[in-house]
Amino acid sequence: MRRFFSGRVVRGAPRAPTPNLDEARRAISRPGELPALEFAQPAPATESARTFDAAPLSAGLLSMVHSLLGPQARPTTPQAQALAHFFPAGAASAPEARSTLIAAETGSGKTLAYLLPMLQKLHATREREHADYAHVDANGEPRIMPRCVILAPTHELVRQINEVAKALSHHPDHKMRVACTSTASWDAMATGVLAKLAARGERASGAPLSPDILVTTPMRLKEMLDPTHRTPISLANVQGIVVDEADTLMDRSFSPDTVRVLNACAGASADTVYVTATIPRSLTKFFDAHVPLLTTLASPNLHLLPPKLTATFVDPGGSKEMAVLKQLFRIFTTPSHDGDQVLIFRDKRHAVQQLSAYLRERNVDHIALTGDDVSRFARTDPGVARFLHRPYARLVHEKDAPRVLITTSLLSRGLDFGAQVRHVFLPDAGHGSTASAHAANNNALELLHRAGRSARAGRTGNVVVFDRASAPGKTKVLINHRGQKKGVVRGHMDLLRERIYMDVDRVMDTFPGLSPRTEVYSTIPVCYHGVVYNIPIHMWLPYAYPTEAPIVYVVPTQDMLVRQSASVELSGRVTVDNLRVWERKPEGADIVEAVHACQTAFAQVPPVYAKQAPSTQPSTQPSTPKPQRPPKPGSVDTLRTAPPRPERPDLVRTAPETHRAVTPPRPPNPELVALHATVHAKLTARLRELRSSMTNANAQLRLLQEDLARGKPAIEDEMQRLHAVKAVCMTNAEQLRATIDEARERTAEMEQRRDTDVDAMLVATSIVENQLLQLVAEDQAIEDTLYQLCRALHAEHLSLDHFIKHTRMLAREQFLRRALVQKIVRGIGW
């Protein structure tokens, strides 16, 4: 495998010189195989970091991690590397601000790799939560001031990260405010925060206002950095900024906005974390120019397809749409693919629309999504949501929901698709180029992103490439437009199996005495002092072959013993130089050359010698067999004391006869022994932990039982008191019920009575008083009439002559009535 190098500063290693990347990227050893980046001394996580308990995470955050992933979950490689990097062993606190690159394959848990350190750092520095209040108190304009910013290229990925961050921030002891600009509620929330800050009122219970974590896109954040924006944001209080999918955010379309945001955070002394699944040339140039000191945490599987992803190459013939339809028909009619979902990536928007129209005409239910759909800015389409892995949201799965999603590269970055997405179609893999889709570096990285949407988290998947020129080794494609099978292209693990098969086939061709576990033991011919001996050996190919060297053992028969030498250990394991240096450069190692090296070493010092024949005379002292050299050619004891050799030309037999009398002991498989030891150690530790936890639980249950026994008298006394209270309450309830019934009867009686005239209710006690009441009423009526005449005169609704006439008449009547009122009052003595 061809490996690429990068000149990044790796934790624990000095800066390495950068080789010629153009020359390294110019060739790939096998067509169809993606390049792998190799860093100077990659720093894998230690075994102690392979648990979430190893890092100093708060109890609340650790509880949310276990509730999200399960109590037995262990960190993935990038997660363990990030925890060990941000929380080094023995450090009293987190290191100072730095720039870090987390580079790992798709589906490896990179989101948690940067979220956990960021959430822990924000929890440990809560004294900076009120920076927005302090800014306003210093006569500054109200600004939303988050403490951490996470950048992502698409709104769908922003919402996915937001869901994960919120799921980790719900514990009462580790609550964090997480906000997302790609939701419909963002504008209302941001406007409310700014309104409260502008009021400059007292802090209600000291609760902060600005979000701790803001998840957004670079373009949206750049707009909100403008002071004139309706929801302005300040990055002066940022403690950490994450650039997720950095390979995309640093290309030509996103880099201006991303760099603008990074420059706005330059004076905040914030940790900067770049996260990517690929390292293209544009990203390398950016790091070389702007990030001279960068700590790189690289996964060993970077730039490799998922291990359980298989590849199928299809000749599209004259119509890619027809080829896609045939593959969909094959999947939908296969019982083993029942319920499987298909994800189709096209390069251009018009290609999505063209394929969508083609499938719609043929009644194939599907969903087409492009960047022109403005509704995706605030929410994820419900149809698209059925394809995503969203354990934090409630989705209604319809039986007849579409199983095909057509989109551009919009959804190929970072999104975690569900377990049912087992097929990825790439109709445009060879578009515009006659070379293999894997041969060009940019196309290889794009293929890695798109194909990585399937076979995630150890699941199986298949990527279908519609390109006749992409088959490895210039072979024919799998299926042509006539439906004829022409060839098969396999994934990463299949390529390794092919390498193993080819190597075993070549070594068996070269050494006919070797066989794959069909004989009791296999032999290789070794010439010693002119005589050819068949030396029995066993060769084991480890799981990581050809990255790891094969394991070779000398397997002596019952009448032989192993001779220890510089190339053979006492256990029989062969350690020739060819095997020792294998792991330094596995791409240049060869198994046939390794067997030749064993032949050369055995020809110098034989690896076995014959046991001393037991003496026929009795002996009082035990005899220890001494190592013997193989007999010289032509000696009488040659065939008895050494491995068989070819007969002389003058004899009838022309080939040596191997010894098959006794079955030799089978050498132990070192990987199996190591696996047994590891499993035994883990089970022992697990049982010890389980026994300790059960003991603690039993002790707690005993204490609880004692507390309950002591509290029983108090409980009984309280029960008696409650019974007395209940009796009083029942008595009061009966009285209230009787009162309510009486009130209802009175109400019904009053409702049945007729209404009383108001004039009949207001009556004086004598005739004179009745006359007095009537005169007062008439006087008030005349007063009101005079007032209305004045209003009519002012409004010019009444002439002055009419006003004077009526006023004089009414004044006379009013005078007479008032005079009569005074006379009556004097007469009755008031």
Secondary structure, 3 states (H helix, E strand, C coil): CCEEEECCEECCCCCCCCCCHHHHHCCCCCCCCCCEEEECCCCCCCHHHCCCCCCCCCHHHHHHHHHHHCCCCCCCHHHHHHHHHHCCCCCCCCCCCCEEEEECCCCCCHHHHHHHHHHHHHHHCHHHCCHHHHHHHCCCCCCECCCEEEECCCHHHHHHHHHHHHHCCCCHHHCCCEEECCCCCHHHHHHHHHHHHHHCCCCHHHCCCCCCEEEECHHHHHHHCCCCCCCCECCCCCCEEEECCHHHHCCCCCHHHHHHHHHHCHHHCCEEEEEECCCCHHHHHHHHHHCCCCEEEECCCCCCCCCCEEEEEECCCCCHHHHHHHHHHHHHCCHHHCCCEEEEECCCHHHHHHHHHHHHHCCCCCEEECCCCHHHHCCCCHHHHCCECCCCCCCCCCCCCCCEEEECHHHCCCCCECCCEEEEEECCCCCCCCCCCCCCHHHHHHHHHHHCCCCCCCCCEEEEEECCCCCHHHCCCCECCCCCECCCCCCHHHHHHHHHHHHHHHHHHHCCCCCCCCCCCEEEEEEECCEEEEEEEEEECCCCCCCCCCEEEECCCCCEEECCCCCECCCCEECCHHHHCHHHCHHHCCHHHHHHHHHHHHHHCCCEEECCCCCCCCCCCCCCCCCCCCCCCCCCCHHHHCCCCCCCCCCCCCCCCCCCCCCCCCCCCHHHHHHHHHHHHHHHHHHHHHHHHHHHHHHHHHHHHHHHHHHHHHHHHHHHHHHHHHHHHHHHHHHHHHHHHHHHHHHHHHHHCCCCCHHHHCCCCCHHHHHHHHHHHHHHHHHHHHHHHHHHHHCCCCCHHHHHHHHHHHHHHHHHHHHHHHHHHHHHCC
